[in-house]
């Protein structure tokens, strides 16, 4: 292997390592923190519990 081919392989490997590290750094960057908004009231109607031994409306 000549010196020129050796340097080409070293530069190619170095650029692959740099690209891989930059790609991993982009993937591992911390995501923005999103806070969930909690409402004080439930947006639906609540029903009381029913008898669980009877078959329900949608039961098979």
MDAnalysis code that builds the backbone (N, CA, C; Angstrom):
import MDAnalysis as mda
import numpy as np

u = mda.Universe.empty(180, n_residues=60, atom_resindex=np.repeat(np.arange(60), 3), trajectory=True)
u.add_TopologyAttr("name", ["N", "CA", "C"] * 60)
u.add_TopologyAttr("resid", np.arange(1, 61))
u.add_TopologyAttr("resname", ["UNK", "UNK", "UNK", "UNK", "UNK", "UNK", "UNK", "UNK", "UNK", "UNK", "UNK", "UNK", "UNK", "UNK", "UNK", "UNK", "UNK", "UNK", "UNK", "UNK", "UNK", "UNK", "UNK", "UNK", "UNK", "UNK", "UNK", "UNK", "UNK", "UNK", "UNK", "UNK", "UNK", "UNK", "UNK", "UNK", "UNK", "UNK", "UNK", "UNK", "UNK", "UNK", "UNK", "UNK", "UNK", "UNK", "UNK", "UNK", "UNK", "UNK", "UNK", "UNK", "UNK", "UNK", "UNK", "UNK", "UNK", "UNK", "UNK", "UNK"])
u.atoms.positions = np.array([
    [0.852, -1.175, 0.000],
    [0.000, 0.000, 0.000],
    [0.895, 1.235, 0.000],
    [0.589, 2.125, -0.883],
    [1.397, 3.341, -0.973],
    [0.965, 4.328, 0.101],
    [1.779, 5.315, 0.281],
    [1.489, 6.340, 1.277],
    [0.211, 7.104, 0.924],
    [0.021, 7.369, -0.371],
    [-1.163, 8.110, -0.816],
    [-2.448, 7.332, -0.501],
    [-2.472, 6.022, -0.790],
    [-3.651, 5.199, -0.495],
    [-3.900, 5.124, 1.009],
    [-2.816, 5.041, 1.771],
    [-2.962, 4.994, 3.224],
    [-3.613, 6.274, 3.744],
    [-3.159, 7.420, 3.279],
    [-3.744, 8.688, 3.734],
    [-5.203, 8.820, 3.291],
    [-5.530, 8.337, 2.094],
    [-6.917, 8.386, 1.626],
    [-7.812, 7.529, 2.529],
    [-7.325, 6.342, 2.914],
    [-8.111, 5.485, 3.813],
    [-8.246, 6.100, 5.199],
    [-7.178, 6.716, 5.703],
    [-7.235, 7.353, 7.021],
    [-8.212, 8.531, 7.010],
    [-8.165, 9.352, 5.955],
    [-9.070, 10.493, 5.847],
    [-10.513, 10.010, 5.697],
    [-10.739, 8.963, 4.941],
    [-12.083, 8.410, 4.778],
    [-12.630, 7.871, 6.093],
    [-11.795, 7.148, 6.842],
    [-12.229, 6.617, 8.133],
    [-12.491, 7.748, 9.123],
    [-11.640, 8.764, 9.111],
    [-11.834, 9.899, 10.016],
    [-13.112, 10.656, 9.712],
    [-13.401, 10.858, 8.431],
    [-14.634, 11.565, 8.079],
    [-15.859, 10.733, 8.443],
    [-15.771, 9.400, 8.295],
    [-16.886, 8.538, 8.696],
    [-17.116, 8.612, 10.198],
    [-16.048, 8.665, 10.970],
    [-16.171, 8.765, 12.428],
    [-16.784, 10.107, 12.811],
    [-16.331, 11.178, 12.171],
    [-16.869, 12.510, 12.481],
    [-18.351, 12.578, 12.131],
    [-18.735, 12.045, 10.965],
    [-20.149, 12.050, 10.582],
    [-20.983, 11.202, 11.540],
    [-20.454, 10.057, 11.949],
    [-21.183, 9.189, 12.880],
    [-21.375, 9.846, 14.238],
    [-20.340, 10.500, 14.731],
    [-20.437, 11.175, 16.032],
    [-21.414, 12.344, 15.958],
    [-21.389, 13.097, 14.866],
    [-22.319, 14.220, 14.743],
    [-23.754, 13.722, 14.604],
    [-23.964, 12.592, 13.926],
    [-25.304, 12.028, 13.789],
    [-25.811, 11.549, 15.142],
    [-24.945, 10.886, 15.913],
    [-25.352, 10.418, 17.241],
    [-25.608, 11.588, 18.184],
    [-24.830, 12.638, 18.066],
    [-25.036, 13.807, 18.925],
    [-26.368, 14.466, 18.605],
    [-26.769, 14.460, 17.343],
    [-28.062, 15.006, 16.967],
    [-29.211, 14.160, 17.491],
    [-29.027, 12.840, 17.542],
    [-30.069, 11.944, 18.049],
    [-30.171, 12.015, 19.566],
    [-29.054, 12.209, 20.244],
    [-29.031, 12.146, 21.698],
    [-29.255, 13.505, 22.352],
    [-29.528, 14.519, 21.549],
    [-29.733, 15.833, 22.151],
    [-31.017, 15.834, 22.979],
    [-31.025, 16.524, 24.077],
    [-32.218, 16.508, 24.932],
    [-33.402, 17.158, 24.241],
    [-34.545, 16.554, 24.391],
    [-35.767, 17.063, 23.782],
    [-36.336, 18.198, 24.623],
    [-37.175, 19.023, 23.980],
    [-37.801, 20.104, 24.732],
    [-38.793, 19.537, 25.733],
    [-38.858, 20.149, 26.883],
    [-39.763, 19.697, 27.936],
    [-41.139, 20.298, 27.682],
    [-42.128, 19.448, 27.613],
    [-43.499, 19.903, 27.376],
    [-44.312, 19.608, 28.618],
    [-44.932, 20.644, 29.167],
    [-45.741, 20.472, 30.370],
    [-47.194, 20.275, 29.964],
    [-47.812, 19.251, 30.526],
    [-49.215, 18.978, 30.221],
    [-50.101, 19.930, 31.020],
    [-51.149, 20.367, 30.383],
    [-52.096, 21.268, 31.045],
    [-53.145, 20.423, 31.741],
    [-53.313, 20.623, 33.035],
    [-54.290, 19.867, 33.803],
    [-55.530, 20.727, 34.007],
    [-56.668, 20.187, 33.585],
    [-57.919, 20.917, 33.781],
    [-58.536, 20.521, 35.112],
    [-59.338, 21.418, 35.661],
    [-59.958, 21.146, 36.959],
    [-61.201, 20.276, 36.842],
    [-61.810, 20.235, 35.681],
    [-63.034, 19.453, 35.535],
    [-62.849, 18.402, 34.449],
    [-63.560, 17.291, 34.597],
    [-63.524, 16.220, 33.607],
    [-64.471, 16.586, 32.474],
    [-64.054, 16.515, 31.223],
    [-64.890, 16.990, 30.121],
    [-65.935, 15.973, 29.653],
    [-66.512, 15.222, 30.561],
    [-67.533, 14.250, 30.194],
    [-68.440, 13.976, 31.384],
    [-69.367, 13.053, 31.194],
    [-70.269, 12.737, 32.309],
    [-69.768, 11.500, 33.026],
    [-69.828, 11.520, 34.334],
    [-69.428, 10.389, 35.156],
    [-70.673, 9.632, 35.591],
    [-70.617, 8.316, 35.502],
    [-71.743, 7.489, 35.913],
    [-71.310, 6.639, 37.088],
    [-72.295, 6.228, 37.882],
    [-71.988, 5.383, 39.028],
    [-71.675, 3.968, 38.555],
    [-71.005, 3.206, 39.400],
    [-70.632, 1.843, 39.054],
    [-71.874, 0.961, 39.001],
    [-71.839, -0.001, 38.088],
    [-72.968, -0.919, 37.936],
    [-72.597, -2.296, 38.458],
    [-73.566, -3.164, 38.451],
    [-73.350, -4.549, 38.866],
    [-72.451, -5.244, 37.841],
    [-71.365, -5.848, 38.280],
    [-70.409, -6.445, 37.334],
    [-70.754, -7.883, 36.990],
    [-71.716, -8.497, 37.665],
    [-72.070, -9.884, 37.350],
    [-73.027, -9.987, 36.175],
    [-73.708, -8.910, 35.829],
    [-74.637, -8.921, 34.705],
    [-73.905, -8.585, 33.411],
    [-74.398, -9.153, 32.298],
    [-73.770, -8.891, 31.007],
    [-74.108, -7.462, 30.567],
    [-73.105, -6.790, 30.076],
    [-73.284, -5.409, 29.662],
    [-73.901, -5.304, 28.280],
    [-74.093, -4.051, 27.858],
    [-74.719, -3.764, 26.575],
    [-73.871, -4.271, 25.402],
    [-72.566, -4.115, 25.519],
    [-71.675, -4.496, 24.441],
    [-70.987, -5.843, 24.694],
    [-71.417, -6.573, 25.681],
    [-70.816, -7.863, 25.983],
    [-71.183, -8.924, 24.952],
    [-70.301, -9.894, 24.760],
    [-70.523, -10.923, 23.751],
    [-71.256, -12.064, 24.298],
])
